[in-house]
Amino acid sequence: MVTRFNRWRGGRPFWAGLLAMLAGLEVLLIPVTGYRYLLVQGIGGIGTVLVAVGLVAAGAALWRLPGHGTALGAVVIGLGLVAYVVANLGGFLVGMALAIVAGSLATAWKSALPA
């Protein structure tokens, strides 16, 4: 079982996808939990949710479509930078930093499996 997972993980940008999904969840944390003074309502809150959903979807797409890692990595980096503006400083800078690292890993990723 471990070798099967390692084979699956080696054929796709696993860590980039995982970090992108974690970034999306971290950016979404504040609007969902509803801290009294940090809650952003209206169009800003909708933008935050859309960016978070986009990050999670891009992370899942990195796992599902490993051949598109460069394009999806650019999307993740872009969403991370947008999160800085619309999502409480990008999820207190943690979500933005996770997204930028994930996008960088995705754009630099090469398959570990032999061709």
N, CA, C and O atoms as CSV, one atom per row, in Angstrom:
chain,resi,resn,atom,element,x,y,z
A,1,MET,N,N,0.826,-1.196,0.000
A,1,MET,CA,C,0.000,0.000,0.000
A,1,MET,C,C,0.867,1.256,0.000
A,1,MET,O,O,0.564,2.221,-0.701
A,2,VAL,N,N,1.942,1.245,0.782
A,2,VAL,CA,C,2.798,2.426,0.844
A,2,VAL,C,C,3.465,2.670,-0.499
A,2,VAL,O,O,3.575,3.818,-0.932
A,3,THR,N,N,3.904,1.630,-1.155
A,3,THR,CA,C,4.556,1.829,-2.446
A,3,THR,C,C,3.566,2.327,-3.489
A,3,THR,O,O,3.934,3.111,-4.363
A,4,ARG,N,N,2.321,1.885,-3.409
A,4,ARG,CA,C,1.306,2.379,-4.351
A,4,ARG,C,C,1.064,3.885,-4.150
A,4,ARG,O,O,0.977,4.636,-5.122
A,5,PHE,N,N,0.957,4.317,-2.896
A,5,PHE,CA,C,0.791,5.741,-2.618
A,5,PHE,C,C,2.017,6.533,-3.065
A,5,PHE,O,O,1.877,7.601,-3.661
A,6,ASN,N,N,3.204,6.027,-2.788
A,6,ASN,CA,C,4.422,6.717,-3.215
A,6,ASN,C,C,4.490,6.829,-4.732
A,6,ASN,O,O,4.931,7.851,-5.258
A,7,ARG,N,N,4.060,5.791,-5.441
A,7,ARG,CA,C,4.032,5.842,-6.904
A,7,ARG,C,C,3.030,6.896,-7.389
A,7,ARG,O,O,3.309,7.660,-8.313
A,8,TRP,N,N,1.853,6.917,-6.744
A,8,TRP,CA,C,0.851,7.915,-7.117
A,8,TRP,C,C,1.356,9.328,-6.828
A,8,TRP,O,O,1.197,10.232,-7.649
A,9,ARG,N,N,1.963,9.510,-5.659
A,9,ARG,CA,C,2.476,10.818,-5.254
A,9,ARG,C,C,3.617,11.276,-6.142
A,9,ARG,O,O,3.732,12.469,-6.422
A,10,GLY,N,N,4.464,10.359,-6.592
A,10,GLY,CA,C,5.600,10.721,-7.433
A,10,GLY,C,C,5.208,11.144,-8.832
A,10,GLY,O,O,6.000,11.769,-9.538
A,11,GLY,N,N,3.996,10.812,-9.239
A,11,GLY,CA,C,3.555,11.157,-10.584
A,11,GLY,C,C,2.813,12.466,-10.690
A,11,GLY,O,O,2.267,12.780,-11.747
A,12,ARG,N,N,2.781,13.225,-9.638
A,12,ARG,CA,C,2.041,14.499,-9.639
A,12,ARG,C,C,2.643,15.449,-8.606
A,12,ARG,O,O,3.354,15.004,-7.705
A,13,PRO,N,N,2.372,16.736,-8.720
A,13,PRO,CA,C,2.909,17.698,-7.734
A,13,PRO,C,C,2.118,17.634,-6.424
A,13,PRO,O,O,1.304,18.510,-6.132
A,14,PHE,N,N,2.370,16.599,-5.656
A,14,PHE,CA,C,1.586,16.314,-4.450
A,14,PHE,C,C,1.666,17.450,-3.436
A,14,PHE,O,O,0.635,17.940,-2.974
A,15,TRP,N,N,2.868,17.868,-3.089
A,15,TRP,CA,C,3.027,18.893,-2.050
A,15,TRP,C,C,2.478,20.237,-2.502
A,15,TRP,O,O,1.937,20.991,-1.693
A,16,ALA,N,N,2.609,20.536,-3.769
A,16,ALA,CA,C,2.045,21.792,-4.287
A,16,ALA,C,C,0.527,21.782,-4.155
A,16,ALA,O,O,-0.066,22.777,-3.738
A,17,GLY,N,N,-0.099,20.672,-4.506
A,17,GLY,CA,C,-1.549,20.572,-4.377
A,17,GLY,C,C,-2.007,20.644,-2.934
A,17,GLY,O,O,-2.995,21.308,-2.620
A,18,LEU,N,N,-1.285,19.957,-2.054
A,18,LEU,CA,C,-1.642,19.977,-0.635
A,18,LEU,C,C,-1.506,21.379,-0.046
A,18,LEU,O,O,-2.388,21.831,0.684
A,19,LEU,N,N,-0.423,22.060,-0.353
A,19,LEU,CA,C,-0.233,23.418,0.169
A,19,LEU,C,C,-1.260,24.393,-0.403
A,19,LEU,O,O,-1.711,25.295,0.302
A,20,ALA,N,N,-1.633,24.223,-1.669
A,20,ALA,CA,C,-2.656,25.091,-2.258
A,20,ALA,C,C,-3.999,24.886,-1.562
A,20,ALA,O,O,-4.716,25.851,-1.295
A,21,MET,N,N,-4.339,23.636,-1.271
A,21,MET,CA,C,-5.597,23.382,-0.560
A,21,MET,C,C,-5.558,23.924,0.859
A,21,MET,O,O,-6.551,24.473,1.335
A,22,LEU,N,N,-4.435,23.780,1.537
A,22,LEU,CA,C,-4.297,24.347,2.881
A,22,LEU,C,C,-4.385,25.872,2.850
A,22,LEU,O,O,-4.963,26.481,3.751
A,23,ALA,N,N,-3.816,26.487,1.818
A,23,ALA,CA,C,-3.904,27.942,1.684
A,23,ALA,C,C,-5.354,28.374,1.515
A,23,ALA,O,O,-5.792,29.351,2.123
A,24,GLY,N,N,-6.096,27.645,0.688
A,24,GLY,CA,C,-7.508,27.967,0.504
A,24,GLY,C,C,-8.308,27.821,1.786
A,24,GLY,O,O,-9.163,28.654,2.085
A,25,LEU,N,N,-8.037,26.776,2.538
A,25,LEU,CA,C,-8.746,26.579,3.794
A,25,LEU,C,C,-8.377,27.648,4.816
A,25,LEU,O,O,-9.226,28.084,5.593
A,26,GLU,N,N,-7.130,28.065,4.819
A,26,GLU,CA,C,-6.707,29.107,5.758
A,26,GLU,C,C,-7.324,30.455,5.398
A,26,GLU,O,O,-7.730,31.203,6.288
A,27,VAL,N,N,-7.398,30.772,4.122
A,27,VAL,CA,C,-8.017,32.034,3.694
A,27,VAL,C,C,-9.507,32.021,4.028
A,27,VAL,O,O,-10.076,33.056,4.375
A,28,LEU,N,N,-10.134,30.864,3.924
A,28,LEU,CA,C,-11.567,30.739,4.195
A,28,LEU,C,C,-11.885,30.705,5.689
A,28,LEU,O,O,-13.042,30.877,6.073
A,29,LEU,N,N,-10.898,30.491,6.520
A,29,LEU,CA,C,-11.100,30.320,7.953
A,29,LEU,C,C,-11.813,31.509,8.590
A,29,LEU,O,O,-12.752,31.311,9.361
A,30,ILE,N,N,-11.405,32.708,8.295
A,30,ILE,CA,C,-11.969,33.895,8.956
A,30,ILE,C,C,-13.437,34.122,8.568
A,30,ILE,O,O,-14.265,34.293,9.464
A,31,PRO,N,N,-13.801,34.132,7.275
A,31,PRO,CA,C,-15.222,34.348,6.963
A,31,PRO,C,C,-16.137,33.245,7.482
A,31,PRO,O,O,-17.288,33.514,7.825
A,32,VAL,N,N,-15.649,32.014,7.547
A,32,VAL,CA,C,-16.495,30.916,7.986
A,32,VAL,C,C,-16.667,30.918,9.501
A,32,VAL,O,O,-17.774,30.714,9.999
A,33,THR,N,N,-15.584,31.146,10.236
A,33,THR,CA,C,-15.694,31.132,11.691
A,33,THR,C,C,-16.406,32.368,12.215
A,33,THR,O,O,-17.022,32.320,13.280
A,34,GLY,N,N,-16.331,33.476,11.483
A,34,GLY,CA,C,-17.098,34.656,11.838
A,34,GLY,C,C,-16.615,35.398,13.068
A,34,GLY,O,O,-17.411,35.775,13.927
A,35,TYR,N,N,-15.309,35.608,13.152
A,35,TYR,CA,C,-14.819,36.439,14.240
A,35,TYR,C,C,-15.504,37.795,14.166
A,35,TYR,O,O,-15.676,38.353,13.082
A,36,ARG,N,N,-15.892,38.315,15.307
A,36,ARG,CA,C,-16.742,39.494,15.343
A,36,ARG,C,C,-16.124,40.711,14.656
A,36,ARG,O,O,-16.816,41.422,13.928
A,37,TYR,N,N,-14.845,40.957,14.875
A,37,TYR,CA,C,-14.234,42.166,14.348
A,37,TYR,C,C,-13.527,41.947,13.019
A,37,TYR,O,O,-13.128,42.914,12.370
A,38,LEU,N,N,-13.368,40.713,12.607
A,38,LEU,CA,C,-12.646,40.426,11.370
A,38,LEU,C,C,-13.557,39.972,10.241
A,38,LEU,O,O,-13.093,39.761,9.121
A,39,LEU,N,N,-14.825,39.823,10.514
A,39,LEU,CA,C,-15.748,39.337,9.511
A,39,LEU,C,C,-15.926,40.377,8.408
A,39,LEU,O,O,-16.251,41.534,8.677
A,40,VAL,N,N,-15.710,39.956,7.182
A,40,VAL,CA,C,-15.887,40.838,6.033
A,40,VAL,C,C,-17.165,40.420,5.336
A,40,VAL,O,O,-17.287,39.288,4.869
A,41,GLN,N,N,-18.117,41.337,5.268
A,41,GLN,CA,C,-19.383,41.019,4.633
A,41,GLN,C,C,-19.483,41.760,3.312
A,41,GLN,O,O,-18.688,42.656,3.028
A,42,GLY,N,N,-20.448,41.386,2.525
A,42,GLY,CA,C,-20.667,42.042,1.253
A,42,GLY,C,C,-19.755,41.503,0.171
A,42,GLY,O,O,-19.396,40.326,0.164
A,43,ILE,N,N,-19.386,42.389,-0.748
A,43,ILE,CA,C,-18.605,41.964,-1.904
A,43,ILE,C,C,-17.207,41.493,-1.505
A,43,ILE,O,O,-16.653,40.607,-2.155
A,44,GLY,N,N,-16.631,42.063,-0.458
A,44,GLY,CA,C,-15.325,41.607,0.014
A,44,GLY,C,C,-15.377,40.189,0.556
A,44,GLY,O,O,-14.459,39.401,0.329
A,45,GLY,N,N,-16.435,39.864,1.267
A,45,GLY,CA,C,-16.597,38.512,1.787
A,45,GLY,C,C,-16.810,37.500,0.679
A,45,GLY,O,O,-16.317,36.375,0.759
A,46,ILE,N,N,-17.537,37.891,-0.350
A,46,ILE,CA,C,-17.739,36.999,-1.495
A,46,ILE,C,C,-16.420,36.771,-2.217
A,46,ILE,O,O,-16.127,35.651,-2.635
A,47,GLY,N,N,-15.625,37.818,-2.365
A,47,GLY,CA,C,-14.312,37.675,-3.003
A,47,GLY,C,C,-13.404,36.740,-2.233
A,47,GLY,O,O,-12.660,35.958,-2.825
A,48,THR,N,N,-13.464,36.819,-0.912
A,48,THR,CA,C,-12.661,35.943,-0.073
A,48,THR,C,C,-13.046,34.486,-0.279
A,48,THR,O,O,-12.181,33.622,-0.419
A,49,VAL,N,N,-14.339,34.220,-0.298
A,49,VAL,CA,C,-14.822,32.852,-0.492
A,49,VAL,C,C,-14.447,32.347,-1.884
A,49,VAL,O,O,-14.051,31.191,-2.034
A,50,LEU,N,N,-14.565,33.188,-2.891
A,50,LEU,CA,C,-14.219,32.774,-4.253
A,50,LEU,C,C,-12.722,32.469,-4.384
A,50,LEU,O,O,-12.345,31.492,-5.032
A,51,VAL,N,N,-11.888,33.280,-3.788
A,51,VAL,CA,C,-10.444,33.027,-3.830
A,51,VAL,C,C,-10.123,31.718,-3.112
A,51,VAL,O,O,-9.330,30.916,-3.606
A,52,ALA,N,N,-10.732,31.499,-1.956
A,52,ALA,CA,C,-10.475,30.270,-1.199
A,52,ALA,C,C,-10.930,29.036,-1.973
A,52,ALA,O,O,-10.213,28.037,-2.028
A,53,VAL,N,N,-12.100,29.101,-2.562
A,53,VAL,CA,C,-12.598,27.970,-3.357
A,53,VAL,C,C,-11.702,27.749,-4.569
A,53,VAL,O,O,-11.438,26.606,-4.943
A,54,GLY,N,N,-11.232,28.824,-5.184
A,54,GLY,CA,C,-10.320,28.703,-6.320
A,54,GLY,C,C,-9.009,28.042,-5.940
A,54,GLY,O,O,-8.476,27.240,-6.707
A,55,LEU,N,N,-8.485,28.366,-4.773
A,55,LEU,CA,C,-7.243,27.744,-4.315
A,55,LEU,C,C,-7.424,26.256,-4.035
A,55,LEU,O,O,-6.569,25.447,-4.396
A,56,VAL,N,N,-8.519,25.896,-3.403
A,56,VAL,CA,C,-8.779,24.481,-3.128
A,56,VAL,C,C,-8.985,23.721,-4.435
A,56,VAL,O,O,-8.473,22.614,-4.598
A,57,ALA,N,N,-9.735,24.313,-5.367
A,57,ALA,CA,C,-9.974,23.663,-6.653
A,57,ALA,C,C,-8.680,23.521,-7.455
A,57,ALA,O,O,-8.457,22.492,-8.092
A,58,ALA,N,N,-7.838,24.533,-7.427
A,58,ALA,CA,C,-6.563,24.450,-8.143
A,58,ALA,C,C,-5.660,23.398,-7.509
A,58,ALA,O,O,-4.934,22.703,-8.220
A,59,GLY,N,N,-5.691,23.271,-6.196
A,59,GLY,CA,C,-4.917,22.226,-5.530
A,59,GLY,C,C,-5.383,20.838,-5.922
A,59,GLY,O,O,-4.568,19.946,-6.157
A,60,ALA,N,N,-6.693,20.656,-5.993
A,60,ALA,CA,C,-7.225,19.366,-6.435
A,60,ALA,C,C,-6.904,19.112,-7.905
A,60,ALA,O,O,-6.631,17.979,-8.301
A,61,ALA,N,N,-6.938,20.168,-8.706
A,61,ALA,CA,C,-6.602,20.021,-10.132
A,61,ALA,C,C,-5.132,19.667,-10.323
A,61,ALA,O,O,-4.784,18.953,-11.263
A,62,LEU,N,N,-4.278,20.154,-9.449
A,62,LEU,CA,C,-2.865,19.782,-9.532
A,62,LEU,C,C,-2.685,18.282,-9.329
A,62,LEU,O,O,-1.819,17.672,-9.957
A,63,TRP,N,N,-3.489,17.688,-8.466
A,63,TRP,CA,C,-3.421,16.248,-8.260
A,63,TRP,C,C,-4.047,15.494,-9.425
A,63,TRP,O,O,-3.552,14.441,-9.828
A,64,ARG,N,N,-5.124,16.026,-9.960
A,64,ARG,CA,C,-5.864,15.325,-11.014
A,64,ARG,C,C,-5.229,15.496,-12.384
A,64,ARG,O,O,-5.242,14.566,-13.190
A,65,LEU,N,N,-4.674,16.672,-12.659
A,65,LEU,CA,C,-4.100,16.994,-13.967
A,65,LEU,C,C,-2.637,17.404,-13.812
A,65,LEU,O,O,-2.311,18.581,-13.968
A,66,PRO,N,N,-1.758,16.461,-13.510
A,66,PRO,CA,C,-0.367,16.838,-13.234
A,66,PRO,C,C,0.361,17.436,-14.431
A,66,PRO,O,O,1.360,18.132,-14.247
A,67,GLY,N,N,-0.100,17.191,-15.635
A,67,GLY,CA,C,0.553,17.748,-16.811
A,67,GLY,C,C,0.367,19.243,-16.968
A,67,GLY,O,O,1.089,19.885,-17.730
A,68,HIS,N,N,-0.586,19.796,-16.261
A,68,HIS,CA,C,-0.867,21.236,-16.342
A,68,HIS,C,C,-0.307,21.985,-15.140
A,68,HIS,O,O,-0.836,23.027,-14.753
A,69,GLY,N,N,0.757,21.458,-14.553
A,69,GLY,CA,C,1.320,22.043,-13.339
A,69,GLY,C,C,1.801,23.465,-13.502
A,69,GLY,O,O,1.651,24.276,-12.588
A,70,THR,N,N,2.381,23.788,-14.657
A,70,THR,CA,C,2.894,25.144,-14.853
A,70,THR,C,C,1.760,26.168,-14.886
A,70,THR,O,O,1.835,27.204,-14.225
A,71,ALA,N,N,0.720,25.878,-15.650
A,71,ALA,CA,C,-0.407,26.814,-15.747
A,71,ALA,C,C,-1.151,26.908,-14.419
A,71,ALA,O,O,-1.507,28.002,-13.981
A,72,LEU,N,N,-1.386,25.772,-13.783
A,72,LEU,CA,C,-2.087,25.798,-12.503
A,72,LEU,C,C,-1.248,26.469,-11.419
A,72,LEU,O,O,-1.790,27.123,-10.529
A,73,GLY,N,N,0.065,26.309,-11.489
A,73,GLY,CA,C,0.940,26.999,-10.545
A,73,GLY,C,C,0.837,28.509,-10.680
A,73,GLY,O,O,0.837,29.230,-9.682
A,74,ALA,N,N,0.750,28.985,-11.915
A,74,ALA,CA,C,0.574,30.428,-12.140
A,74,ALA,C,C,-0.769,30.903,-11.597
A,74,ALA,O,O,-0.868,32.001,-11.049
A,75,VAL,N,N,-1.798,30.081,-11.748
A,75,VAL,CA,C,-3.121,30.422,-11.210
A,75,VAL,C,C,-3.072,30.498,-9.686
A,75,VAL,O,O,-3.642,31.410,-9.088
A,76,VAL,N,N,-2.395,29.546,-9.064
A,76,VAL,CA,C,-2.295,29.534,-7.599
A,76,VAL,C,C,-1.539,30.762,-7.101
A,76,VAL,O,O,-1.944,31.380,-6.116
A,77,ILE,N,N,-0.453,31.117,-7.767
A,77,ILE,CA,C,0.290,32.318,-7.371
A,77,ILE,C,C,-0.587,33.555,-7.531
A,77,ILE,O,O,-0.603,34.422,-6.657
A,78,GLY,N,N,-1.310,33.641,-8.632
A,78,GLY,CA,C,-2.208,34.780,-8.850
A,78,GLY,C,C,-3.295,34.867,-7.791
A,78,GLY,O,O,-3.588,35.949,-7.282
A,79,LEU,N,N,-3.892,33.728,-7.459
A,79,LEU,CA,C,-4.922,33.727,-6.418
A,79,LEU,C,C,-4.336,34.084,-5.052
A,79,LEU,O,O,-5.003,34.727,-4.241
A,80,GLY,N,N,-3.106,33.675,-4.795
A,80,GLY,CA,C,-2.458,34.048,-3.545
A,80,GLY,C,C,-2.248,35.548,-3.439
A,80,GLY,O,O,-2.425,36.131,-2.370
A,81,LEU,N,N,-1.871,36.171,-4.545
A,81,LEU,CA,C,-1.689,37.625,-4.539
A,81,LEU,C,C,-3.022,38.357,-4.430
A,81,LEU,O,O,-3.101,39.403,-3.786
A,82,VAL,N,N,-4.061,37.823,-5.048
A,82,VAL,CA,C,-5.395,38.417,-4.918
A,82,VAL,C,C,-5.894,38.267,-3.481
A,82,VAL,O,O,-6.576,39.153,-2.965
A,83,ALA,N,N,-5.560,37.163,-2.843
A,83,ALA,CA,C,-5.985,36.947,-1.456
A,83,ALA,C,C,-5.435,38.024,-0.540
A,83,ALA,O,O,-6.086,38.391,0.438
A,84,TYR,N,N,-4.255,38.533,-0.836
A,84,TYR,CA,C,-3.682,39.601,-0.013
A,84,TYR,C,C,-4.601,40.821,0.018
A,84,TYR,O,O,-4.733,41.484,1.046
A,85,VAL,N,N,-5.227,41.106,-1.106
A,85,VAL,CA,C,-6.073,42.292,-1.211
A,85,VAL,C,C,-7.462,42.051,-0.637
A,85,VAL,O,O,-7.989,42.907,0.073
A,86,VAL,N,N,-8.065,40.902,-0.932
A,86,VAL,CA,C,-9.472,40.712,-0.579
A,86,VAL,C,C,-9.703,39.923,0.704
A,86,VAL,O,O,-10.827,39.921,1.205
A,87,ALA,N,N,-8.708,39.262,1.252
A,87,ALA,CA,C,-8.971,38.317,2.345
A,87,ALA,C,C,-8.133,38.609,3.582
A,87,ALA,O,O,-7.251,37.822,3.926
A,88,ASN,N,N,-8.392,39.714,4.249
A,88,ASN,CA,C,-7.708,40.013,5.514
A,88,ASN,C,C,-6.210,39.805,5.412
A,88,ASN,O,O,-5.636,38.986,6.130
A,89,LEU,N,N,-5.584,40.544,4.524
A,89,LEU,CA,C,-4.144,40.427,4.266
A,89,LEU,C,C,-3.755,39.007,3.864
A,89,LEU,O,O,-2.721,38.492,4.289
A,90,GLY,N,N,-4.584,38.392,3.053
A,90,GLY,CA,C,-4.273,37.053,2.559
A,90,GLY,C,C,-4.330,36.000,3.628
A,90,GLY,O,O,-3.503,35.088,3.645
A,91,GLY,N,N,-5.289,36.106,4.523
A,91,GLY,CA,C,-5.360,35.149,5.624
A,91,GLY,C,C,-4.237,35.388,6.606
A,91,GLY,O,O,-3.562,34.451,7.032
A,92,PHE,N,N,-4.036,36.651,6.967
A,92,PHE,CA,C,-2.957,37.076,7.871
A,92,PHE,C,C,-1.594,36.673,7.334
A,92,PHE,O,O,-0.716,36.259,8.092
A,93,LEU,N,N,-1.426,36.794,6.050
A,93,LEU,CA,C,-0.195,36.518,5.307
A,93,LEU,C,C,0.152,35.031,5.235
A,93,LEU,O,O,0.979,34.638,4.412
A,94,VAL,N,N,-0.451,34.209,6.064
A,94,VAL,CA,C,-0.136,32.779,6.054
A,94,VAL,C,C,-0.717,32.121,4.800
A,94,VAL,O,O,-0.020,31.377,4.111
A,95,GLY,N,N,-1.984,32.391,4.505
A,95,GLY,CA,C,-2.613,31.815,3.320
A,95,GLY,C,C,-1.932,32.267,2.044
A,95,GLY,O,O,-1.731,31.472,1.125
A,96,MET,N,N,-1.578,33.541,1.984
A,96,MET,CA,C,-0.892,34.058,0.806
A,96,MET,C,C,0.477,33.401,0.651
A,96,MET,O,O,0.856,33.017,-0.455
A,97,ALA,N,N,1.209,33.268,1.730
A,97,ALA,CA,C,2.534,32.652,1.656
A,97,ALA,C,C,2.435,31.185,1.247
A,97,ALA,O,O,3.237,30.715,0.439
A,98,LEU,N,N,1.467,30.462,1.790
A,98,LEU,CA,C,1.268,29.070,1.394
A,98,LEU,C,C,0.938,28.964,-0.087
A,98,LEU,O,O,1.434,28.071,-0.774
A,99,ALA,N,N,0.097,29.877,-0.582
A,99,ALA,CA,C,-0.284,29.848,-1.998
A,99,ALA,C,C,0.911,30.147,-2.900
A,99,ALA,O,O,1.075,29.506,-3.938
A,100,ILE,N,N,1.729,31.091,-2.524
A,100,ILE,CA,C,2.886,31.432,-3.357
A,100,ILE,C,C,3.896,30.284,-3.367
A,100,ILE,O,O,4.472,29.978,-4.411
A,101,VAL,N,N,4.115,29.655,-2.226
A,101,VAL,CA,C,5.016,28.503,-2.181
A,101,VAL,C,C,4.435,27.349,-3.002
A,101,VAL,O,O,5.164,26.695,-3.747
A,102,ALA,N,N,3.136,27.097,-2.872
A,102,ALA,CA,C,2.497,26.028,-3.636
A,102,ALA,C,C,2.581,26.284,-5.136
A,102,ALA,O,O,2.874,25.372,-5.908
A,103,GLY,N,N,2.327,27.514,-5.546
A,103,GLY,CA,C,2.421,27.842,-6.964
A,103,GLY,C,C,3.837,27.717,-7.496
A,103,GLY,O,O,4.046,27.289,-8.632
A,104,SER,N,N,4.800,28.087,-6.681
A,104,SER,CA,C,6.197,27.955,-7.079
A,104,SER,C,C,6.589,26.485,-7.216
A,104,SER,O,O,7.281,26.109,-8.163
A,105,LEU,N,N,6.153,25.667,-6.284
A,105,LEU,CA,C,6.430,24.233,-6.371
A,105,LEU,C,C,5.766,23.624,-7.607
A,105,LEU,O,O,6.349,22.769,-8.273
A,106,ALA,N,N,4.556,24.066,-7.907
A,106,ALA,CA,C,3.843,23.507,-9.056
A,106,ALA,C,C,4.498,23.898,-10.376
A,106,ALA,O,O,4.587,23.076,-11.288
A,107,THR,N,N,4.952,25.131,-10.487
A,107,THR,CA,C,5.574,25.545,-11.750
A,107,THR,C,C,6.931,24.896,-11.942
A,107,THR,O,O,7.364,24.709,-13.079
A,108,ALA,N,N,7.611,24.549,-10.863
A,108,ALA,CA,C,8.936,23.943,-10.964
A,108,ALA,C,C,8.894,22.416,-10.983
A,108,ALA,O,O,9.933,21.777,-11.150
A,109,TRP,N,N,7.723,21.824,-10.815
A,109,TRP,CA,C,7.614,20.384,-10.641
A,109,TRP,C,C,7.926,19.626,-11.931
A,109,TRP,O,O,7.508,20.007,-13.024
A,110,LYS,N,N,8.669,18.550,-11.759
A,110,LYS,CA,C,8.937,17.582,-12.821
A,110,LYS,C,C,8.621,16.211,-12.254
A,110,LYS,O,O,8.863,15.963,-11.073
A,111,SER,N,N,8.094,15.330,-13.060
A,111,SER,CA,C,7.708,14.019,-12.604
A,111,SER,C,C,8.888,13.213,-12.081
A,111,SER,O,O,9.959,13.210,-12.688
A,112,ALA,N,N,8.697,12.533,-10.965
A,112,ALA,CA,C,9.744,11.689,-10.403
A,112,ALA,C,C,9.742,10.303,-11.057
A,112,ALA,O,O,10.670,9.517,-10.869
A,113,LEU,N,N,8.704,10.021,-11.813
A,113,LEU,CA,C,8.609,8.714,-12.466
A,113,LEU,C,C,9.398,8.718,-13.773
A,113,LEU,O,O,9.438,9.733,-14.468
A,114,PRO,N,N,10.015,7.612,-14.107
A,114,PRO,CA,C,10.729,7.544,-15.393
A,114,PRO,C,C,9.735,7.595,-16.553
A,114,PRO,O,O,8.617,7.092,-16.449
A,115,ALA,N,N,10.153,8.200,-17.640
A,115,ALA,CA,C,9.261,8.388,-18.796
A,115,ALA,C,C,9.023,7.123,-19.542
A,115,ALA,O,O,8.296,7.119,-20.535
